[in-house]
Amino acid sequence: TLGEGPGGLVLSGHTDTVPYDTNRWQTDPFLMEHRDDRLFGLGTTDMKGFFAVALTAAERFRASKLRQPLVLLATADEESGMSGARALSEAGRPHASLALIGEPTGLTPVRMHKGIMMEGIRLVGRAGHSSNPSLGNNAIDGMHRVISELMTWRQELESRWNNPAFEVPGPTLNLGHIHGGDNPNRICGECELRIDLRPLPGMDLEALHDELRERLATRLADSGLRLEVESLFPALPGMETAPDSPMVQLVEGLTGQAATTVAFGTEGPFLQQLGLDTVVLGPGGINQAHQPDEYIELAQVRDGTELISRLIAETCVDN
């Protein structure tokens, strides 16, 4: 933190990266390589490039008199469960009024994104020899009912919820992973399906989870199967910052671009829970994130440093 007092600006990012596959990288992912006006390495775009930008910009104001504090926030575990940001929010930190999350947006301001729910649906039946179906209760047969109900629910969610600001205007529901049984000549005793639901900002996550469970329980009521529905990690709500908020207006003025929306999630909702006026804006492109031979354009680093410097000057420096 530079400076002290109420208010201030938080520059926030996560320090962790996704796992990597060495065989798919042409270079060592842990050794940064500079070539073709790009910096290659694990996390260069998502999102260590932002920390280089933020630290360089902040250093320019170390000797300045700040009228509001500048806070650099580095979280852990964003890529798996966002436990770092959750813990900070529960602790009521940081204290500030404005926040910028430096996820890679190509330096385009983002004021809204969808949430993330991942649920595991497990059915437990009874195994038996396939020559006589009455000897068991097939969990895969039951999962057929589950999938049918999920596809109906998906259509209903799309008709009930719509936000034209998003490229995909409704919530999405993806059936992503399924596993059941162990042999063709054995009645399947257990089957599990994992789904990904991307809710729009404003959708009640607890209500969605309850609706999912109730619908499936009703559909399976006469099946004799045991139903288990479990969140794979705590759900992330969507984020929405008002288009006329001071932070949105400020970054739109600095970039000359209207704030937009993205489909991926960020730690923004946890900063919003603390009352921070939050936008997402950072160097690099999301299409480079989680990819072999990840890189960030040097031009994005340079332009990002100048942009963040101007943001600090506008919000924190005593002129």
GIRA-V329051 format. One record per pair of residues at least 12 apart in sequence whose C-alpha atoms are under 10 Angstrom apart, sorted by the first residue. I is the first residue (numbers start at 0). J is the second residue. If there is no record, write none. Layout:
i=[I & I]
j=[J & J]
//
This chain:
i=[0 & 0 & 0 & 0 & 0 & 0 & 1 & 1 & 1 & 1 & 1 & 1 & 1 & 1 & 1 & 1 & 1 & 1 & 1 & 1 & 2 & 2 & 2 & 2 & 2 & 2 & 2 & 2 & 2 & 2 & 2 & 2 & 3 & 3 & 3 & 3 & 3 & 3 & 4 & 4 & 4 & 4 & 4 & 4 & 5 & 5 & 5 & 5 & 5 & 5 & 6 & 6 & 6 & 6 & 6 & 6 & 6 & 6 & 6 & 6 & 6 & 7 & 7 & 7 & 7 & 7 & 7 & 7 & 7 & 7 & 7 & 7 & 7 & 7 & 7 & 7 & 8 & 8 & 8 & 8 & 8 & 8 & 8 & 8 & 8 & 8 & 8 & 8 & 8 & 8 & 8 & 8 & 8 & 8 & 8 & 8 & 9 & 9 & 9 & 9 & 9 & 9 & 9 & 9 & 9 & 9 & 9 & 9 & 9 & 9 & 9 & 9 & 9 & 9 & 10 & 10 & 10 & 10 & 10 & 10 & 10 & 10 & 10 & 10 & 10 & 10 & 10 & 10 & 10 & 10 & 10 & 10 & 10 & 11 & 11 & 11 & 11 & 11 & 11 & 11 & 11 & 11 & 11 & 11 & 11 & 11 & 11 & 11 & 11 & 11 & 11 & 12 & 12 & 12 & 12 & 12 & 12 & 12 & 12 & 12 & 12 & 12 & 12 & 12 & 12 & 12 & 12 & 12 & 12 & 12 & 12 & 12 & 12 & 13 & 13 & 13 & 13 & 13 & 13 & 13 & 13 & 13 & 13 & 13 & 13 & 13 & 13 & 13 & 13 & 13 & 13 & 13 & 13 & 14 & 14 & 14 & 14 & 14 & 14 & 14 & 14 & 14 & 14 & 14 & 14 & 15 & 15 & 15 & 15 & 15 & 15 & 15 & 15 & 15 & 15 & 15 & 16 & 16 & 16 & 16 & 16 & 16 & 16 & 16 & 16 & 16 & 16 & 16 & 16 & 17 & 17 & 17 & 17 & 17 & 17 & 17 & 17 & 17 & 17 & 18 & 18 & 18 & 19 & 19 & 19 & 19 & 19 & 20 & 20 & 21 & 21 & 22 & 23 & 23 & 23 & 24 & 24 & 24 & 24 & 24 & 24 & 25 & 25 & 26 & 26 & 26 & 26 & 27 & 27 & 27 & 27 & 28 & 28 & 28 & 28 & 28 & 28 & 28 & 29 & 29 & 31 & 31 & 32 & 33 & 33 & 33 & 33 & 34 & 34 & 34 & 35 & 35 & 36 & 36 & 36 & 36 & 36 & 37 & 37 & 37 & 37 & 37 & 37 & 37 & 37 & 38 & 38 & 38 & 38 & 38 & 38 & 38 & 39 & 39 & 39 & 39 & 39 & 39 & 40 & 40 & 40 & 40 & 40 & 41 & 41 & 41 & 41 & 41 & 41 & 41 & 42 & 42 & 42 & 42 & 42 & 42 & 42 & 42 & 43 & 43 & 43 & 43 & 43 & 43 & 43 & 43 & 43 & 43 & 44 & 44 & 44 & 44 & 44 & 44 & 44 & 44 & 44 & 44 & 44 & 44 & 44 & 44 & 44 & 44 & 44 & 44 & 44 & 44 & 44 & 45 & 45 & 45 & 45 & 45 & 45 & 45 & 45 & 45 & 45 & 45 & 45 & 45 & 45 & 45 & 45 & 46 & 46 & 46 & 46 & 46 & 46 & 46 & 46 & 46 & 47 & 47 & 47 & 47 & 48 & 48 & 48 & 48 & 48 & 48 & 48 & 48 & 48 & 48 & 48 & 48 & 48 & 49 & 49 & 49 & 49 & 49 & 49 & 49 & 49 & 49 & 49 & 49 & 49 & 49 & 49 & 50 & 50 & 50 & 50 & 50 & 50 & 50 & 50 & 51 & 51 & 51 & 51 & 52 & 52 & 52 & 52 & 52 & 52 & 52 & 52 & 52 & 52 & 52 & 52 & 52 & 53 & 53 & 53 & 53 & 53 & 53 & 53 & 53 & 53 & 53 & 53 & 54 & 54 & 54 & 55 & 55 & 55 & 55 & 56 & 56 & 56 & 56 & 56 & 56 & 56 & 56 & 56 & 56 & 57 & 57 & 57 & 57 & 57 & 57 & 57 & 57 & 58 & 59 & 59 & 59 & 60 & 60 & 60 & 60 & 60 & 63 & 63 & 63 & 63 & 63 & 64 & 64 & 64 & 64 & 65 & 65 & 65 & 65 & 65 & 65 & 65 & 66 & 66 & 66 & 66 & 66 & 67 & 67 & 67 & 67 & 67 & 67 & 67 & 68 & 68 & 68 & 68 & 68 & 68 & 68 & 69 & 69 & 69 & 69 & 69 & 69 & 69 & 70 & 70 & 70 & 70 & 71 & 71 & 71 & 72 & 72 & 72 & 72 & 72 & 74 & 74 & 74 & 77 & 77 & 77 & 78 & 79 & 80 & 80 & 80 & 80 & 80 & 81 & 81 & 81 & 81 & 81 & 81 & 81 & 82 & 82 & 82 & 83 & 84 & 84 & 84 & 84 & 84 & 84 & 85 & 85 & 85 & 85 & 85 & 85 & 86 & 87 & 87 & 87 & 88 & 88 & 88 & 88 & 88 & 88 & 89 & 89 & 89 & 90 & 91 & 91 & 91 & 91 & 91 & 92 & 92 & 92 & 93 & 93 & 93 & 94 & 94 & 94 & 94 & 95 & 95 & 95 & 95 & 95 & 96 & 96 & 96 & 96 & 96 & 96 & 96 & 96 & 97 & 97 & 97 & 97 & 97 & 97 & 97 & 97 & 97 & 97 & 97 & 98 & 98 & 98 & 98 & 98 & 98 & 98 & 98 & 98 & 98 & 99 & 99 & 99 & 99 & 99 & 99 & 99 & 99 & 99 & 99 & 99 & 99 & 99 & 100 & 100 & 100 & 100 & 100 & 100 & 100 & 100 & 100 & 101 & 101 & 101 & 101 & 101 & 101 & 101 & 101 & 101 & 102 & 102 & 102 & 102 & 102 & 102 & 102 & 102 & 102 & 102 & 102 & 102 & 103 & 103 & 103 & 103 & 103 & 103 & 103 & 103 & 103 & 103 & 103 & 103 & 104 & 104 & 104 & 104 & 104 & 104 & 104 & 104 & 104 & 104 & 104 & 105 & 105 & 105 & 105 & 105 & 105 & 105 & 105 & 105 & 106 & 106 & 106 & 106 & 106 & 106 & 106 & 106 & 106 & 106 & 106 & 106 & 106 & 106 & 106 & 107 & 107 & 107 & 107 & 107 & 107 & 107 & 107 & 107 & 107 & 107 & 107 & 107 & 108 & 108 & 108 & 108 & 108 & 108 & 108 & 108 & 108 & 108 & 108 & 108 & 108 & 108 & 108 & 109 & 109 & 109 & 109 & 109 & 109 & 109 & 109 & 109 & 109 & 109 & 109 & 109 & 109 & 109 & 109 & 109 & 110 & 110 & 110 & 110 & 110 & 110 & 110 & 110 & 110 & 110 & 110 & 110 & 110 & 110 & 110 & 110 & 110 & 110 & 110 & 111 & 111 & 111 & 111 & 111 & 111 & 111 & 111 & 111 & 111 & 111 & 111 & 111 & 111 & 111 & 111 & 111 & 111 & 111 & 111 & 111 & 111 & 112 & 112 & 112 & 112 & 112 & 112 & 112 & 112 & 112 & 112 & 112 & 112 & 112 & 112 & 112 & 112 & 112 & 112 & 112 & 112 & 112 & 113 & 113 & 113 & 113 & 113 & 113 & 113 & 113 & 113 & 113 & 113 & 113 & 113 & 113 & 113 & 113 & 113 & 113 & 113 & 113 & 113 & 113 & 114 & 114 & 114 & 114 & 114 & 114 & 114 & 114 & 114 & 114 & 114 & 114 & 114 & 114 & 114 & 114 & 114 & 114 & 114 & 115 & 115 & 115 & 115 & 115 & 115 & 115 & 115 & 115 & 115 & 115 & 115 & 115 & 115 & 115 & 115 & 115 & 116 & 116 & 116 & 116 & 116 & 116 & 116 & 116 & 116 & 116 & 116 & 116 & 116 & 116 & 116 & 116 & 117 & 117 & 117 & 117 & 117 & 117 & 117 & 117 & 117 & 117 & 117 & 117 & 117 & 117 & 117 & 117 & 118 & 118 & 118 & 118 & 118 & 118 & 118 & 118 & 118 & 118 & 118 & 118 & 118 & 118 & 119 & 119 & 119 & 119 & 119 & 119 & 119 & 119 & 119 & 119 & 119 & 119 & 119 & 120 & 120 & 120 & 120 & 120 & 120 & 120 & 120 & 120 & 120 & 120 & 120 & 120 & 120 & 120 & 120 & 120 & 121 & 121 & 121 & 121 & 121 & 121 & 121 & 121 & 121 & 121 & 121 & 121 & 121 & 121 & 121 & 121 & 122 & 122 & 122 & 122 & 122 & 122 & 122 & 122 & 122 & 122 & 122 & 122 & 122 & 122 & 122 & 122 & 122 & 122 & 122 & 123 & 123 & 123 & 123 & 123 & 123 & 123 & 123 & 123 & 123 & 123 & 123 & 123 & 123 & 123 & 123 & 124 & 124 & 124 & 124 & 124 & 124 & 124 & 124 & 124 & 124 & 124 & 124 & 124 & 124 & 124 & 124 & 125 & 125 & 125 & 125 & 125 & 125 & 125 & 125 & 125 & 126 & 126 & 126 & 126 & 126 & 126 & 126 & 127 & 127 & 127 & 127 & 127 & 128 & 128 & 128 & 128 & 128 & 129 & 129 & 129 & 129 & 129 & 129 & 130 & 130 & 130 & 131 & 131 & 132 & 132 & 133 & 134 & 135 & 135 & 135 & 135 & 136 & 136 & 136 & 136 & 136 & 136 & 136 & 137 & 137 & 137 & 137 & 137 & 137 & 137 & 137 & 137 & 137 & 137 & 138 & 138 & 138 & 138 & 138 & 138 & 138 & 138 & 138 & 138 & 138 & 138 & 138 & 139 & 139 & 139 & 139 & 139 & 139 & 139 & 139 & 139 & 139 & 140 & 140 & 140 & 140 & 141 & 141 & 141 & 141 & 141 & 141 & 141 & 141 & 141 & 142 & 142 & 142 & 142 & 142 & 142 & 142 & 142 & 142 & 144 & 144 & 144 & 144 & 145 & 145 & 145 & 145 & 145 & 145 & 146 & 146 & 146 & 147 & 147 & 148 & 148 & 148 & 148 & 148 & 148 & 149 & 149 & 149 & 149 & 149 & 149 & 149 & 150 & 150 & 150 & 152 & 152 & 152 & 152 & 153 & 153 & 153 & 153 & 153 & 153 & 154 & 154 & 154 & 154 & 156 & 156 & 156 & 156 & 156 & 156 & 157 & 157 & 157 & 157 & 158 & 160 & 160 & 160 & 160 & 161 & 162 & 162 & 164 & 164 & 164 & 165 & 165 & 165 & 165 & 165 & 166 & 166 & 166 & 167 & 167 & 168 & 168 & 169 & 169 & 169 & 170 & 170 & 170 & 170 & 170 & 170 & 171 & 171 & 171 & 171 & 171 & 172 & 172 & 172 & 172 & 172 & 173 & 173 & 173 & 173 & 173 & 174 & 174 & 174 & 174 & 174 & 175 & 175 & 175 & 175 & 176 & 176 & 176 & 176 & 176 & 177 & 177 & 177 & 177 & 177 & 178 & 178 & 178 & 178 & 179 & 179 & 188 & 189 & 189 & 191 & 191 & 191 & 192 & 193 & 193 & 193 & 193 & 194 & 194 & 195 & 196 & 197 & 197 & 197 & 197 & 197 & 197 & 197 & 198 & 198 & 198 & 198 & 198 & 199 & 199 & 199 & 199 & 199 & 200 & 200 & 200 & 200 & 200 & 200 & 201 & 201 & 201 & 201 & 202 & 202 & 203 & 203 & 204 & 204 & 204 & 204 & 204 & 205 & 208 & 208 & 208 & 208 & 209 & 211 & 212 & 212 & 212 & 212 & 215 & 215 & 216 & 235 & 235 & 235 & 235 & 235 & 235 & 236 & 236 & 236 & 236 & 236 & 236 & 237 & 237 & 237 & 237 & 237 & 237 & 237 & 238 & 238 & 238 & 238 & 238 & 238 & 238 & 238 & 238 & 238 & 238 & 238 & 239 & 239 & 239 & 239 & 239 & 239 & 240 & 240 & 240 & 240 & 240 & 240 & 240 & 240 & 241 & 241 & 241 & 242 & 242 & 242 & 244 & 244 & 244 & 245 & 245 & 246 & 246 & 246 & 246 & 246 & 246 & 247 & 247 & 247 & 247 & 249 & 249 & 249 & 250 & 250 & 250 & 250 & 250 & 250 & 250 & 253 & 253 & 253 & 253 & 253 & 254 & 258 & 258 & 258 & 259 & 260 & 261 & 261 & 263 & 265 & 266 & 267 & 280 & 280 & 281 & 281 & 281 & 281 & 281 & 281 & 282 & 282 & 282 & 282 & 282 & 282 & 282 & 282 & 282 & 282 & 283 & 283 & 283 & 283 & 283 & 283 & 283 & 284 & 284]
j=[57 & 68 & 69 & 70 & 71 & 72 & 57 & 58 & 60 & 61 & 62 & 63 & 64 & 65 & 67 & 68 & 69 & 70 & 71 & 315 & 60 & 61 & 63 & 64 & 65 & 66 & 67 & 68 & 69 & 70 & 315 & 316 & 65 & 66 & 67 & 68 & 69 & 70 & 65 & 66 & 67 & 68 & 94 & 95 & 66 & 67 & 68 & 94 & 95 & 96 & 66 & 67 & 68 & 69 & 94 & 95 & 96 & 97 & 275 & 314 & 315 & 65 & 66 & 67 & 68 & 69 & 70 & 94 & 95 & 96 & 97 & 98 & 275 & 311 & 314 & 315 & 67 & 68 & 69 & 70 & 71 & 93 & 94 & 95 & 96 & 97 & 98 & 99 & 246 & 275 & 276 & 277 & 310 & 311 & 314 & 315 & 68 & 69 & 70 & 71 & 72 & 93 & 94 & 95 & 96 & 97 & 98 & 99 & 100 & 270 & 275 & 276 & 277 & 311 & 49 & 50 & 53 & 54 & 57 & 69 & 70 & 71 & 72 & 73 & 97 & 98 & 99 & 100 & 101 & 279 & 280 & 307 & 311 & 49 & 50 & 53 & 70 & 71 & 72 & 73 & 74 & 84 & 98 & 99 & 100 & 101 & 102 & 266 & 267 & 270 & 279 & 45 & 46 & 47 & 49 & 50 & 53 & 71 & 72 & 73 & 74 & 75 & 77 & 84 & 99 & 100 & 101 & 102 & 265 & 266 & 267 & 279 & 281 & 45 & 46 & 47 & 49 & 50 & 72 & 73 & 74 & 75 & 76 & 77 & 78 & 81 & 83 & 84 & 100 & 101 & 102 & 265 & 266 & 42 & 45 & 46 & 47 & 50 & 72 & 73 & 74 & 75 & 76 & 77 & 78 & 42 & 45 & 46 & 47 & 73 & 74 & 75 & 76 & 77 & 78 & 79 & 41 & 42 & 43 & 45 & 46 & 47 & 75 & 76 & 77 & 78 & 79 & 288 & 289 & 41 & 42 & 45 & 76 & 77 & 78 & 79 & 288 & 289 & 290 & 41 & 78 & 289 & 41 & 289 & 290 & 291 & 292 & 290 & 291 & 291 & 292 & 291 & 290 & 291 & 292 & 40 & 41 & 290 & 291 & 292 & 293 & 291 & 292 & 39 & 40 & 291 & 292 & 39 & 40 & 41 & 292 & 40 & 41 & 42 & 43 & 291 & 292 & 293 & 41 & 42 & 43 & 294 & 294 & 294 & 295 & 296 & 297 & 294 & 296 & 297 & 296 & 297 & 294 & 295 & 296 & 297 & 298 & 293 & 294 & 295 & 296 & 297 & 298 & 299 & 300 & 292 & 293 & 294 & 295 & 296 & 297 & 300 & 291 & 292 & 293 & 294 & 295 & 296 & 291 & 292 & 293 & 294 & 295 & 288 & 289 & 290 & 291 & 292 & 293 & 294 & 287 & 288 & 289 & 290 & 292 & 293 & 294 & 295 & 103 & 282 & 283 & 287 & 288 & 292 & 293 & 294 & 295 & 296 & 101 & 102 & 103 & 104 & 105 & 281 & 282 & 283 & 284 & 285 & 286 & 287 & 288 & 289 & 290 & 293 & 294 & 295 & 296 & 299 & 300 & 78 & 101 & 102 & 103 & 281 & 282 & 283 & 284 & 285 & 287 & 288 & 289 & 290 & 293 & 294 & 295 & 101 & 102 & 103 & 281 & 282 & 283 & 285 & 288 & 295 & 101 & 102 & 282 & 295 & 101 & 102 & 103 & 281 & 282 & 283 & 294 & 295 & 296 & 297 & 299 & 300 & 303 & 100 & 101 & 102 & 103 & 280 & 281 & 282 & 283 & 295 & 299 & 300 & 303 & 304 & 307 & 71 & 72 & 73 & 101 & 281 & 282 & 300 & 304 & 300 & 301 & 303 & 304 & 101 & 281 & 282 & 299 & 300 & 301 & 302 & 303 & 304 & 305 & 306 & 307 & 308 & 71 & 101 & 281 & 300 & 303 & 304 & 305 & 306 & 307 & 308 & 311 & 71 & 304 & 307 & 304 & 305 & 307 & 308 & 303 & 304 & 305 & 306 & 307 & 308 & 309 & 310 & 311 & 312 & 69 & 70 & 71 & 304 & 307 & 308 & 311 & 312 & 308 & 308 & 311 & 312 & 308 & 311 & 312 & 315 & 316 & 312 & 315 & 316 & 317 & 318 & 315 & 316 & 317 & 318 & 311 & 312 & 314 & 315 & 316 & 317 & 318 & 314 & 315 & 316 & 317 & 318 & 95 & 96 & 311 & 314 & 315 & 316 & 317 & 94 & 95 & 96 & 311 & 314 & 315 & 316 & 95 & 97 & 98 & 311 & 314 & 315 & 316 & 93 & 94 & 95 & 98 & 93 & 98 & 99 & 84 & 92 & 93 & 98 & 100 & 86 & 87 & 266 & 264 & 265 & 266 & 265 & 232 & 231 & 232 & 233 & 234 & 235 & 232 & 233 & 234 & 235 & 265 & 266 & 269 & 232 & 233 & 266 & 266 & 265 & 266 & 267 & 268 & 269 & 270 & 233 & 235 & 266 & 268 & 269 & 270 & 269 & 269 & 270 & 273 & 268 & 269 & 270 & 271 & 272 & 273 & 269 & 272 & 273 & 273 & 269 & 270 & 272 & 273 & 274 & 269 & 270 & 273 & 270 & 273 & 275 & 270 & 273 & 274 & 275 & 270 & 273 & 274 & 275 & 276 & 246 & 270 & 271 & 273 & 274 & 275 & 276 & 277 & 245 & 246 & 247 & 270 & 271 & 274 & 275 & 276 & 277 & 278 & 314 & 246 & 267 & 270 & 271 & 274 & 275 & 276 & 277 & 278 & 279 & 246 & 250 & 267 & 270 & 275 & 276 & 277 & 278 & 279 & 280 & 281 & 307 & 310 & 265 & 266 & 267 & 270 & 277 & 278 & 279 & 280 & 281 & 265 & 278 & 279 & 280 & 281 & 282 & 283 & 303 & 307 & 263 & 264 & 265 & 266 & 279 & 280 & 281 & 282 & 283 & 284 & 285 & 288 & 279 & 280 & 281 & 282 & 283 & 284 & 285 & 286 & 287 & 288 & 295 & 299 & 259 & 260 & 261 & 279 & 280 & 281 & 282 & 283 & 284 & 285 & 286 & 280 & 281 & 282 & 283 & 284 & 285 & 296 & 299 & 303 & 250 & 254 & 256 & 279 & 280 & 281 & 282 & 283 & 284 & 299 & 300 & 302 & 303 & 306 & 307 & 250 & 251 & 254 & 255 & 256 & 257 & 258 & 259 & 260 & 279 & 280 & 281 & 282 & 247 & 250 & 251 & 253 & 254 & 255 & 256 & 257 & 258 & 259 & 260 & 278 & 279 & 280 & 281 & 238 & 239 & 240 & 247 & 250 & 251 & 256 & 257 & 258 & 259 & 260 & 261 & 277 & 278 & 279 & 280 & 281 & 238 & 239 & 240 & 241 & 242 & 244 & 246 & 247 & 257 & 258 & 259 & 260 & 261 & 267 & 276 & 277 & 278 & 279 & 280 & 164 & 165 & 199 & 200 & 237 & 238 & 239 & 240 & 241 & 242 & 258 & 259 & 260 & 261 & 262 & 263 & 264 & 265 & 267 & 277 & 278 & 279 & 164 & 165 & 197 & 198 & 199 & 200 & 236 & 237 & 238 & 239 & 240 & 259 & 260 & 261 & 262 & 263 & 264 & 265 & 267 & 268 & 279 & 165 & 169 & 170 & 171 & 196 & 197 & 198 & 199 & 200 & 201 & 202 & 235 & 236 & 237 & 238 & 239 & 260 & 261 & 262 & 263 & 264 & 265 & 170 & 196 & 197 & 198 & 199 & 200 & 201 & 202 & 204 & 234 & 235 & 236 & 237 & 238 & 262 & 263 & 264 & 265 & 268 & 171 & 195 & 196 & 197 & 198 & 199 & 204 & 232 & 233 & 234 & 235 & 236 & 237 & 262 & 263 & 264 & 265 & 172 & 194 & 195 & 196 & 197 & 198 & 204 & 207 & 208 & 230 & 231 & 232 & 233 & 234 & 235 & 236 & 172 & 173 & 175 & 193 & 194 & 195 & 196 & 197 & 208 & 229 & 230 & 231 & 232 & 233 & 234 & 235 & 192 & 193 & 194 & 195 & 196 & 208 & 211 & 228 & 229 & 230 & 231 & 232 & 233 & 234 & 176 & 177 & 191 & 192 & 193 & 194 & 195 & 227 & 228 & 229 & 230 & 231 & 232 & 142 & 145 & 177 & 190 & 191 & 192 & 193 & 194 & 211 & 212 & 215 & 226 & 227 & 228 & 229 & 230 & 231 & 138 & 142 & 177 & 178 & 179 & 189 & 190 & 191 & 192 & 193 & 224 & 225 & 226 & 227 & 228 & 229 & 137 & 138 & 139 & 140 & 141 & 142 & 145 & 179 & 188 & 189 & 190 & 191 & 192 & 219 & 224 & 225 & 226 & 227 & 228 & 136 & 137 & 138 & 139 & 141 & 179 & 187 & 188 & 189 & 190 & 191 & 223 & 224 & 225 & 226 & 227 & 136 & 137 & 138 & 139 & 140 & 141 & 186 & 187 & 188 & 189 & 190 & 222 & 223 & 224 & 225 & 226 & 137 & 138 & 186 & 187 & 188 & 189 & 223 & 224 & 225 & 138 & 180 & 185 & 186 & 187 & 188 & 189 & 184 & 185 & 186 & 187 & 188 & 183 & 184 & 185 & 186 & 187 & 182 & 183 & 184 & 185 & 186 & 187 & 184 & 185 & 186 & 185 & 186 & 185 & 186 & 186 & 186 & 185 & 186 & 187 & 188 & 186 & 187 & 188 & 189 & 222 & 223 & 224 & 179 & 180 & 185 & 186 & 187 & 188 & 189 & 190 & 222 & 223 & 224 & 179 & 180 & 186 & 187 & 188 & 189 & 190 & 191 & 222 & 223 & 224 & 225 & 226 & 177 & 178 & 179 & 180 & 186 & 187 & 188 & 189 & 190 & 191 & 186 & 187 & 190 & 222 & 189 & 190 & 218 & 219 & 222 & 223 & 224 & 225 & 226 & 177 & 179 & 189 & 190 & 191 & 192 & 215 & 219 & 224 & 215 & 218 & 219 & 222 & 192 & 214 & 215 & 216 & 218 & 219 & 174 & 192 & 215 & 215 & 218 & 211 & 214 & 215 & 217 & 218 & 219 & 172 & 173 & 174 & 194 & 211 & 214 & 215 & 172 & 173 & 174 & 172 & 210 & 211 & 214 & 169 & 170 & 171 & 172 & 173 & 196 & 169 & 170 & 171 & 172 & 169 & 170 & 171 & 172 & 198 & 207 & 169 & 170 & 171 & 172 & 170 & 198 & 199 & 201 & 202 & 199 & 199 & 200 & 259 & 260 & 261 & 199 & 259 & 260 & 261 & 262 & 260 & 261 & 262 & 261 & 262 & 199 & 262 & 197 & 198 & 199 & 196 & 197 & 198 & 199 & 200 & 202 & 195 & 196 & 197 & 198 & 199 & 194 & 195 & 196 & 197 & 198 & 193 & 194 & 195 & 196 & 197 & 192 & 193 & 194 & 195 & 196 & 192 & 193 & 194 & 195 & 191 & 192 & 193 & 194 & 195 & 190 & 191 & 192 & 193 & 194 & 190 & 191 & 192 & 193 & 191 & 192 & 224 & 224 & 225 & 226 & 227 & 228 & 228 & 228 & 229 & 230 & 231 & 230 & 231 & 231 & 234 & 234 & 235 & 236 & 237 & 262 & 263 & 264 & 234 & 235 & 236 & 237 & 262 & 236 & 237 & 238 & 239 & 262 & 236 & 237 & 238 & 239 & 240 & 268 & 236 & 237 & 238 & 239 & 236 & 237 & 236 & 237 & 233 & 234 & 235 & 236 & 237 & 234 & 228 & 229 & 230 & 234 & 228 & 228 & 226 & 227 & 228 & 229 & 227 & 228 & 228 & 264 & 265 & 266 & 267 & 268 & 269 & 264 & 265 & 266 & 267 & 268 & 269 & 262 & 263 & 264 & 265 & 266 & 267 & 268 & 260 & 264 & 265 & 266 & 267 & 268 & 269 & 270 & 271 & 277 & 278 & 279 & 260 & 267 & 268 & 271 & 277 & 278 & 258 & 267 & 268 & 271 & 275 & 276 & 277 & 278 & 276 & 277 & 278 & 257 & 258 & 259 & 276 & 277 & 278 & 276 & 277 & 275 & 276 & 277 & 278 & 310 & 314 & 276 & 277 & 278 & 279 & 310 & 313 & 314 & 278 & 279 & 280 & 306 & 307 & 309 & 310 & 306 & 307 & 309 & 310 & 313 & 306 & 278 & 279 & 280 & 279 & 279 & 279 & 285 & 285 & 279 & 279 & 279 & 303 & 307 & 299 & 300 & 303 & 304 & 306 & 307 & 295 & 296 & 297 & 298 & 299 & 300 & 301 & 302 & 303 & 304 & 295 & 296 & 297 & 298 & 299 & 300 & 303 & 296 & 299]
//
